[in-house]
């Protein structure tokens, strides 16, 4: 183990079940174990949610989130709800509902359908006392409106792969949300996002890779993997003028607290 390697990182949002890991998943998982990493494996539809549960059950350091992404909102039906309930209430390694939310960049599902499915899953999470992973792209206004409307029945939420301005981030913080940063915070042009990462209260800060997507500098352009969360941790530590291992420890505890991991 390299002397300066960060030990005990928590990649709080990744997709290690993705087909881009099919050829070397065993090696990727081994690298994570060697670094004493935790990882939240996040579903995007019912099929990938089932895969996330299976991967978590087979690996001590991996946990699962289940839910339907806004891209797949058009496929969601009430018939999916009993399975989501069963996973969240019966599977010990399932720790959250997600990722859910609104994506107005790709618009792969109609916006009104996205909103309906988002609110249905928000209500379900509240009823099940499950934290929620929020996917928000080009949709901060509508997301904030929905969260405010649910303020009295709002589960714990994390803003995954934060792309918000500091003004929007302050609203999310006022609603009790955690803020999580992925690879884009390391990009040279992400000055505004770096300002958000510098100012989010330490006890609300989480880090993630969203792998295999969004590889951070200095590996941008390659397939991402959970171990690369180290680059995100180091960049944010530098922004905040603090020790990287200290930030690693803090974000691990924040992630464990948010997800209810002992």
N, C-alpha and C positions, 0 to 999 in steps of 0.2 A: 504494500500500500504506500503510495507516494506520501511523503511527509506532510505536504500541504494540501492533500486531498480532503475535501469536506466529508465528514462522517455523520450519517444519520439524517440525510436530506429526506424531505417528504414531498414527492411530486403529487400535488393534490388534485391533478386532473390529467389523465392520459388515456390513450386508447390502445393498449398493448395487444388487444385481440384483433386489431386491424390486419388485413391481409398483407400489408407491407412488412409485417413481422413474421410471416409464415416460414420464411427460409432460415431465420436465425433467432426465433423467439426464445429458445432454450438458452442461448448465449446472452441475450439481452437480460433475461430474468436472472441469470447467474451473476452478471455484472452488478445488478441492483442488490442482490443478496450480499455480495462481497463488500459493497459500500454501506451496508446496514441501512438501506433505503426502505421507506414506506411508499406505497403507490395507491392512488385511487383510480381504479379502472372504471371508466364511465360509459354507460350505454347511450345509444342514440335512437334506437327503435327497439321493438320487442325482441328481435333476433339477437342483436348485439348486446342487449341487456342480459339475455340468457347466457351468452358467451362470457360476459363480465362476471356473472355469478359463478360460473364454472371455474374460471381462472382464479378468482379469489378463493374459492373453496380448496383449490389445489396448491395454493401458495400462501404461507403464513404471513408474509409481509405485504400482501395485496388485499385491498378491500374493493367493494363494488358499489356503484350507483346505477339505478335502473330508472328508465323514463323514456319519453318520446320527444326528440329534438324538433324544433320548428320546421325543419326541412321535411320531416315525416308526419307533420300534424294531419295532413290530408288522409293518412292511412289509419289514424287513431280512431277507435270506436269504444263504446262503453264495455264491449266484450273484453277489452284489454285490462280493464280496471281490476277484476278479481286476481289476475296474475300479478299485477303490480303490488296489490295488497299482500298477497301471499309471500312474495319475495321480501318485502319490507318488514313484515311481521314474523316470518318464520325462518328466514335465512340470517344467521348471526353475522355473516361477513358483509351483508348489504347495509350500508350506512347512510344512504341519501337517495333522494329522488332527483334524477337529472340525466342528461342535461335537458332543460326545458327553457322556453322563452320565446323570443321574437327575432327573426332574421329578415330584414327588409332589403338586404344587399342582393341576395340570390332570389328571394321570393319564390322558393320552390313549392310552397303551399300558399294558398290565398291568405291574405293578411287577416281577414275576419276569422278564418278557420284557425290560424295560428293563435289569435287572441283567445278564442273559445277553449282550445286545447290547453293553452298555457294556464288559464284561470281554473280549468277543471283539475289540472295536476297540482296547482297551488293549493286548492281547497283540500285535495286528497292528502297532500303532505302535512297540512295543518292538522287534519283529523288523525293522522298516524304519528304525529310528533316527529316527523322526519325532516332533516335539513334539506335545502334545495340548492341545486347548482343551476345558475342562470346563464343562458347563452343570449347575448344581446348584440346585434350588429345593425348599425344604422337605424336603431329603434329605441333610443334612450327615452324620448318623450313619451311614447306609448307605454313603455315598460314602467316608468316612474308613475304614470297615471294609474296603471293597474295595481302596482304595489301600494300606492297611497289609498286606493279604493279598498284594498284588503288589509289596511293597517291594523284593524282590530283582530284579524284572523291571519296574521302573517307568520309563516314558519321562518326559521333561521335561513338566511340566504347568503350565498357567495356570488359576487359578480365575477364569473369566470373569464379569463383572458381579457382583462379590463381594457377597454378602448375609450373610456369616458374622459371628458374634460374634468378639471378639478371642480368646476361648478356642479356638474352632474354627480361626481364622486361624493361631494359633500352631502347631496340629497340622499344618495344610497347609504352613506354612513349614518345620517339622521334617522333612517328607517331600520337601523340595526344591522345592516349588511356587512359582511366581510368583503375585502377587495383582493382579487388574485391576479398576479401578473405572470405573463407567459413571454415567449421569445420576442415579440415586438418591442418590449421595453428596452431591449438591448440594441435595437437598430439605431444607427447614427442620426436618422432624421426624427426620431421619436422624442423630441425635446419636451413637448407638452405632456406626454405620457410619463416621461421620467420625472417631471415635476410632480405629478400625482403620486408616483411611487415614493418620492422623497417626503411627501407630506402626510400620507395615510398614517394614522396612529399605529404604532408597532403592534398593538394587540388586535388589530383588525387586518393585518397583512398576511397574505398567503402567496405561495409561489407554485408554479406548474409548468409543464411543457406543452400540453395539448398534443403530444406526439401521437402519430408520426408527422403531424403538421408543424409549421411555424418554428423551424429550427432557429435557435438564437445565434447571434454572433458569438464565436468565430466559426461556427459550423453552418451558417445560413446557406440554404440551397440544397442541403442534404436531407435525407430522411432523419427526422428527429427521433430521439429515444429518451426515456425517463432520466437517465444519468445526466443528461444535458441541463437539467434543472440547476446544476451547480453554476453554470454560466449566468443564469438569471439571479441566483443568490449573490454571486460576487458583484455583479453590476449594481444591484440595489444597495448592497452593503457599502460600496464605494460612493454611491450617491448620498448615502446617509452618514458617511464618515464613521463607519463602525466596522468591527471585526466580522469577517465573513462567517466564521464558525459560530459566532454568537447569533448572527441573523439566522443561520441554518437551524440552530437550536430553538430559537424563538418561533420561527415559522413552522417547525415540526410540531411544537406544542400547540400553536394556534390551530393547525390543521386537525390535530387529535381532538382538541376541545370542540371545534366546530362539528366534526363528524361523530363525536361521542365514542372515540376509541380509547380504551383503557391504556 
